[in-house]
Amino acid sequence: MVDESIMKQKSRVQWLNLGDSNTTFYHACMKNRQARNNIGKLIDSNGDIVQNTEEVKAKILNFYRGLLGSSATQLPMINCNIMKNDNVLNMSQQLQLISPVSNEEVKQALLGIDDNKAPMRDGYNSYFFKKTWNIVGEEITATVQDFFESADMCKAINCTTITLIPNIQNPTNIRDFKLISCCTVLYKLISKVITTRMQEVMDRLVDNCQAAFVLGKLITDNILMSHELVKGYGRKSISPRCMLKIDMQKAYDSVEWMYIEQVLRSLNFPEIFVRWIMACISTMIYSVLINGRPTDPFEAKKGLRQGDPLSHFLFVLAMEYLSRSFVTTQNPTSRDDT
């Protein structure tokens, strides 16, 4: 059963539960998956084909160091008045966000993590911690609670392995891959506690035009709404209007941390809560998994992790500034020209 569980984890077969011994099947799936994800060659920005293993590794590592390991030298301050023109957190919500983290809250966060999620480089996934909770639960809980008391993130907890997933068949360009971040279970527990609390206030803060990751809203509603709006654009009798197409490529990876901090403060998130979030996103250390082997680690300078539940909410709040800016432009009387 243990051998089967290990092979199932490596093969990433999600639809088959553990049962009769089937390691041959898992091994075949694992080999197929490794072959599909293997990066044998790349075409660089000059159009040259790179096939040498070390050169391919260097190209990928340099790309992500440039994407995630560098930040803007200058960043304009956001207009806080734009954010204040709509809903912000009240005192009751602030106190709810920063209430002491209970033992049960940590345990529920662990139970909310799928057993089959890929483990970090240490090899421990949530299933291990669930099965050994009577042994390690007290120490794990104390570690998580210590973070919320100090807002100090241990870098070992925030080490992240980037896994590259092909977006197309036979990818040859580094941009043909999407990245998934494999975080430690300890970090996921911290992130889960924060996101569970944020979820309770997101519907108050986020405009109706945003539906993703907001409790009680469906993104399909906005798809239907946009279809209805566009349907009438061809009529001659309508007033002048326009549509904006926003390039969201590598959107999570391009978010500046200083911008996130400004948005959170402008929405009246408590100081300690902002420090929790900034500790989570600003202490990341990345290592890229290339053909089964991790690269040397490097420190991140910007971006939100794909695969981190906290990233979804932070990106929605980051886009909220754009939404409120549009509303302010539509209603000049609500704009503070100072």
C-alpha positions as CSV (number, residue, x, y, z in Angstrom):
1,M,0.0,0.0,0.0
2,V,2.9,2.4,0.8
3,D,4.6,1.6,-2.5
4,E,1.3,2.2,-4.4
5,S,0.8,5.4,-2.6
6,I,4.2,6.7,-3.5
7,M,3.8,5.7,-7.2
8,K,0.4,7.3,-7.3
9,Q,1.7,10.5,-6.0
10,K,4.5,10.6,-8.6
11,S,2.2,9.7,-11.4
12,R,-0.3,12.4,-10.4
13,V,-3.2,10.1,-11.2
14,Q,-6.1,11.9,-9.4
15,W,-9.1,9.8,-10.4
16,L,-8.0,6.4,-8.9
17,N,-8.2,5.7,-5.2
18,L,-5.8,3.4,-3.5
19,G,-7.0,-0.2,-3.8
20,D,-5.5,-3.3,-5.5
21,S,-1.8,-3.1,-6.2
22,N,-1.3,-1.4,-9.5
23,T,2.2,-0.1,-9.5
24,T,2.9,-1.0,-13.1
25,F,0.0,1.2,-14.2
26,Y,1.3,4.1,-12.0
27,H,4.8,3.6,-13.3
28,A,3.7,3.9,-16.9
29,C,1.7,7.0,-16.0
30,M,4.7,8.5,-14.3
31,K,7.0,7.8,-17.3
32,N,4.4,9.3,-19.6
33,R,4.1,12.4,-17.5
34,Q,7.8,12.8,-17.2
35,A,8.2,12.5,-21.0
36,R,5.5,15.0,-21.6
37,N,7.0,17.6,-19.1
38,N,10.6,17.0,-20.2
39,I,12.1,20.2,-21.8
40,G,14.6,19.0,-24.4
41,K,15.0,22.1,-26.4
42,L,14.0,25.8,-26.5
43,I,14.0,28.6,-29.0
44,D,15.5,31.7,-27.5
45,S,14.6,35.4,-28.2
46,N,17.0,35.4,-31.1
47,G,15.3,32.5,-32.8
48,D,18.2,30.1,-32.1
49,I,17.5,26.6,-31.0
50,V,19.0,25.6,-27.6
51,Q,19.3,21.9,-27.0
52,N,22.2,21.5,-24.6
53,T,20.8,20.5,-21.2
54,E,22.8,23.0,-19.2
55,E,22.0,25.8,-21.7
56,V,18.3,25.0,-21.5
57,K,18.5,25.1,-17.7
58,A,20.4,28.4,-17.8
59,K,17.8,30.0,-20.2
60,I,14.9,29.0,-18.0
61,L,16.6,30.1,-14.7
62,N,17.6,33.4,-16.2
63,F,14.0,34.0,-17.5
64,Y,12.4,33.5,-14.1
65,R,15.1,35.4,-12.3
66,G,14.3,38.3,-14.6
67,L,10.6,37.8,-14.2
68,L,10.4,37.2,-10.4
69,G,13.8,38.3,-9.1
70,S,13.7,41.9,-10.1
71,S,11.3,44.7,-9.1
72,A,10.4,48.2,-10.4
73,T,12.9,50.8,-9.3
74,Q,10.2,53.4,-9.1
75,L,6.5,52.9,-8.5
76,P,3.9,55.8,-8.3
77,M,1.7,55.9,-5.2
78,I,-1.9,55.0,-5.7
79,N,-4.6,57.6,-5.1
80,C,-6.1,56.5,-1.7
81,N,-9.1,58.8,-2.2
82,I,-10.2,56.6,-5.1
83,M,-10.3,53.5,-2.8
84,K,-12.0,55.5,0.0
85,N,-14.8,56.5,-2.4
86,D,-16.2,53.0,-2.0
87,N,-16.4,50.4,0.7
88,V,-13.6,49.9,3.1
89,L,-13.3,47.8,6.3
90,N,-15.0,48.9,9.4
91,M,-13.8,48.4,13.0
92,S,-15.8,45.2,13.5
93,Q,-14.3,43.6,10.4
94,Q,-10.8,44.7,11.4
95,L,-11.1,43.1,14.8
96,Q,-12.5,39.9,13.2
97,L,-9.5,39.7,10.9
98,I,-6.9,40.0,13.7
99,S,-8.5,37.8,16.4
100,P,-6.2,35.2,18.0
101,V,-5.7,32.1,15.9
102,S,-7.1,29.1,17.7
103,N,-5.9,25.5,17.6
104,E,-9.0,24.4,15.8
105,E,-8.5,27.0,13.1
106,V,-5.1,25.6,12.3
107,K,-6.5,22.0,12.2
108,Q,-9.3,23.0,9.9
109,A,-6.8,24.7,7.6
110,L,-4.9,21.4,7.4
111,L,-8.1,19.5,6.7
112,G,-8.8,21.9,3.9
113,I,-5.6,20.9,2.0
114,D,-6.0,18.1,-0.5
115,D,-4.2,14.9,0.4
116,N,-2.8,14.5,-3.2
117,K,-1.3,18.0,-3.6
118,A,2.3,17.8,-4.6
119,P,4.7,17.9,-1.7
120,M,7.6,20.3,-1.4
121,R,11.3,19.2,-1.7
122,D,11.1,17.9,1.9
123,G,8.7,15.2,0.6
124,Y,6.0,15.9,3.3
125,N,2.5,16.5,2.0
126,S,-0.7,17.3,4.0
127,Y,-1.6,13.6,4.1
128,F,1.5,12.9,6.3
129,F,0.6,15.7,8.7
130,K,-3.0,14.6,9.0
131,K,-2.0,11.0,9.8
132,T,0.6,12.1,12.4
133,W,-1.4,15.0,13.8
134,N,-1.5,13.3,17.3
135,I,2.3,13.4,17.3
136,V,3.2,16.7,15.5
137,G,0.0,18.6,15.8
138,E,1.0,20.5,18.9
139,E,4.3,21.7,17.5
140,I,2.8,22.6,14.1
141,T,0.0,24.6,15.7
142,A,2.5,26.4,17.9
143,T,4.7,27.3,14.9
144,V,1.7,28.7,13.0
145,Q,0.5,30.7,16.0
146,D,4.0,32.0,16.6
147,F,3.9,33.5,13.1
148,F,0.7,35.3,13.7
149,E,2.0,36.7,17.0
150,S,5.3,38.0,15.5
151,A,4.6,38.4,11.8
152,D,8.0,37.0,11.2
153,M,8.2,34.4,8.5
154,C,11.0,31.8,8.6
155,K,12.6,31.6,5.2
156,A,12.7,27.8,5.4
157,I,8.9,27.7,5.6
158,N,8.6,30.0,2.5
159,C,10.8,28.0,0.1
160,T,8.9,27.4,-3.1
161,T,9.6,25.0,-6.0
162,I,8.3,26.2,-9.4
163,T,7.0,23.4,-11.6
164,L,6.6,24.1,-15.3
165,I,3.5,22.8,-17.0
166,P,3.2,22.9,-20.8
167,N,0.4,25.0,-22.1
168,I,0.6,23.5,-25.6
169,Q,1.8,20.3,-27.1
170,N,5.5,20.3,-27.9
171,P,6.4,23.7,-26.4
172,T,9.5,25.3,-27.6
173,N,9.3,28.7,-26.0
174,I,9.6,29.4,-22.2
175,R,6.4,31.4,-22.4
176,D,4.6,28.2,-23.6
177,F,4.8,27.0,-20.0
178,K,2.7,28.0,-17.0
179,L,4.3,27.8,-13.6
180,I,2.8,26.2,-10.5
181,S,4.3,26.9,-7.1
182,C,4.7,24.0,-4.7
183,C,4.7,25.5,-1.2
184,T,5.5,23.8,2.1
185,V,2.5,22.5,4.2
186,L,3.5,24.9,7.0
187,Y,3.2,27.9,4.7
188,K,-0.1,26.6,3.3
189,L,-1.5,26.4,6.8
190,I,-0.6,30.1,7.4
191,S,-2.0,31.1,4.0
192,K,-5.2,29.1,4.6
193,V,-5.9,30.8,7.9
194,I,-5.4,34.3,6.3
195,T,-7.5,33.5,3.3
196,T,-10.3,32.0,5.3
197,R,-10.5,35.2,7.3
198,M,-10.3,37.4,4.2
199,Q,-13.1,35.5,2.5
200,E,-15.5,36.8,5.1
201,V,-14.9,40.5,4.0
202,M,-14.2,40.1,0.3
203,D,-17.8,40.5,-0.8
204,R,-17.9,43.9,0.9
205,L,-14.7,45.2,-0.7
206,V,-15.0,43.9,-4.2
207,D,-17.1,45.6,-6.9
208,N,-19.8,43.6,-8.6
209,C,-17.9,43.6,-11.9
210,Q,-15.4,41.2,-10.2
211,A,-16.7,37.7,-9.4
212,A,-13.7,35.4,-9.3
213,F,-12.9,34.0,-5.8
214,V,-15.6,36.0,-4.1
215,L,-18.0,34.1,-1.9
216,G,-21.5,34.0,-3.4
217,K,-20.5,35.2,-6.9
218,L,-19.9,33.3,-10.1
219,I,-17.6,34.3,-12.9
220,T,-20.0,32.9,-15.4
221,D,-22.5,35.7,-14.5
222,N,-20.0,38.3,-15.8
223,I,-19.5,36.3,-19.0
224,L,-23.2,36.4,-19.6
225,M,-23.3,40.1,-18.7
226,S,-20.5,41.0,-21.1
227,H,-22.2,39.0,-23.9
228,E,-25.4,41.1,-23.4
229,L,-23.5,44.4,-23.3
230,V,-21.5,43.6,-26.5
231,K,-24.6,42.4,-28.3
232,G,-26.0,46.0,-28.6
233,Y,-22.7,47.7,-29.6
234,G,-23.6,47.5,-33.3
235,R,-26.7,49.7,-33.0
236,K,-26.4,53.2,-34.5
237,S,-28.6,54.8,-31.9
238,I,-26.5,54.0,-28.8
239,S,-24.3,56.6,-27.0
240,P,-20.5,56.5,-27.6
241,R,-18.8,53.7,-25.6
242,C,-15.7,51.6,-25.7
243,M,-14.3,48.3,-24.5
244,L,-10.8,47.8,-23.0
245,K,-8.8,44.6,-23.6
246,I,-6.4,44.1,-20.7
247,D,-3.3,42.0,-21.2
248,M,-3.3,39.5,-18.3
249,Q,-0.3,37.5,-19.5
250,K,2.0,36.6,-16.6
251,A,-0.4,38.8,-14.5
252,Y,0.3,37.2,-11.1
253,D,4.1,37.3,-11.7
254,S,4.1,41.0,-12.5
255,V,2.4,42.3,-9.4
256,E,4.6,44.6,-7.3
257,W,4.5,44.0,-3.6
258,M,4.6,47.7,-2.8
259,Y,1.4,48.2,-4.8
260,I,-0.3,45.3,-2.9
261,E,0.7,46.9,0.4
262,Q,-0.7,50.3,-0.7
263,V,-4.0,48.8,-1.7
264,L,-4.4,46.9,1.5
265,R,-3.7,50.0,3.6
266,S,-6.1,52.1,1.6
267,L,-8.9,49.5,2.2
268,N,-8.3,49.9,6.0
269,F,-6.8,46.4,6.6
270,P,-5.3,46.4,10.1
271,E,-1.6,47.0,10.4
272,I,-0.7,43.6,11.8
273,F,-2.8,41.9,9.0
274,V,-0.9,43.8,6.4
275,R,2.3,42.7,8.0
276,W,1.2,39.1,7.9
277,I,0.4,39.3,4.2
278,M,3.7,41.1,3.4
279,A,5.6,38.5,5.3
280,C,4.0,35.8,3.2
281,I,4.7,37.3,-0.2
282,S,8.0,39.1,0.4
283,T,10.1,36.3,1.9
284,M,9.7,33.9,-1.0
285,I,12.7,31.9,-2.2
286,Y,12.2,30.1,-5.5
287,S,13.8,27.1,-7.1
288,V,12.8,26.0,-10.6
289,L,12.3,22.3,-11.2
290,I,13.7,21.5,-14.6
291,N,13.5,17.9,-15.9
292,G,13.2,16.6,-12.4
293,R,16.1,18.6,-10.9
294,P,15.8,21.8,-8.9
295,T,18.0,24.8,-9.7
296,D,19.9,26.9,-7.2
297,P,17.4,29.0,-5.2
298,F,16.9,32.7,-5.7
299,E,15.0,35.4,-3.8
300,A,11.8,36.8,-5.3
301,K,11.4,40.6,-5.6
302,K,7.8,40.7,-6.9
303,G,4.9,38.6,-8.0
304,L,2.2,36.3,-6.5
305,R,2.5,32.6,-6.5
306,Q,0.2,30.4,-8.7
307,G,-1.0,27.7,-6.4
308,D,-1.1,29.8,-3.3
309,P,-4.7,30.4,-2.1
310,L,-3.7,33.9,-0.8
311,S,-2.6,35.0,-4.3
312,H,-6.2,34.8,-5.7
313,F,-7.6,37.2,-3.2
314,L,-4.6,39.6,-3.4
315,F,-4.9,39.8,-7.2
316,V,-8.6,40.5,-7.0
317,L,-7.9,43.4,-4.6
318,A,-5.1,44.6,-6.8
319,M,-7.7,44.7,-9.7
320,E,-10.1,46.5,-7.5
321,Y,-8.1,49.7,-7.8
322,L,-8.6,49.6,-11.5
323,S,-12.4,49.0,-11.1
324,R,-12.7,52.0,-8.7
325,S,-10.6,54.2,-11.0
326,F,-13.1,53.5,-13.8
327,V,-16.0,54.4,-11.5
328,T,-14.3,57.6,-10.5
329,T,-13.7,58.5,-14.1
330,Q,-17.4,57.9,-14.9
331,N,-18.5,60.1,-11.9
332,P,-16.1,63.1,-11.8
333,T,-18.1,64.5,-8.9
334,S,-16.8,61.7,-6.7
335,R,-13.2,62.4,-7.6
336,D,-11.0,64.3,-5.1
337,D,-8.8,66.5,-7.4
338,T,-6.5,67.3,-4.5
